[in-house]
Amino acid sequence: MSIEKNIKTVIDALEDKKAENIKIINIGNISSVADYFIITNGNNKSQVQALADNVAEKLAHEGIHAKQTEGYNSANWILMDYTDFVIHIFDKESRPFYDLERIWRDGTAVEVSEFHN
């Protein structure tokens, strides 16, 4: 399965649970950490966990499992590492505090609509 297909699965899973302000940054040319960051937020702990659960479930259905997941219990920032892409799910207060979009601004922003085909 291609990375683009995997990201489409992630976007669909996030949108199913009403994720807010989904951003995709291609960092492949500036970092060896991953090729893409997918950044979003939920409104509260329950929604943040539901977003992470739905992503994990949809990707597992495709045979894809996270290498590592951190922050699930506190749910102010859940990081899901799938090697080629990393998903960052924040609560509403933590997202602007960490401001990953600014930190990784040298990456290339990719429109979510590119994955709706």
C-alpha positions, 0 to 999 in steps of 0.5 A: 500500500502506498504512503498516499493511500495510507494518509488518505486512510488517516484523513478519512479516519480523522474526519469520521471523528470530526478532527479539527484543522487537519494539516499535512506537512511533507518533511521528507526533504528536510528530515529523516524522521518521517516523510509526512507529519499529519497534525490535528486536534480534538476538543477534549480528552475523549475526542482526542483518544477517539481520533487516535483509536479510529486511526489505529483501527482503520490502519490496522484493518489495512495491516498497518500498525504504529511503531510507537504511540505516546501520550494516549493516557494524558491525551493532550498530545498523542503521537502515533509513529508509523515510520513514513508518517507521524500523526500528532493529535492535540487537545485544543489548548496544547496545539498552539502551545507546541505549534508544530506547523511553525517549527516545521515550516520549512516542510511543504504544506500539502492540502488535505483535498489532495487526498480526497479523490 
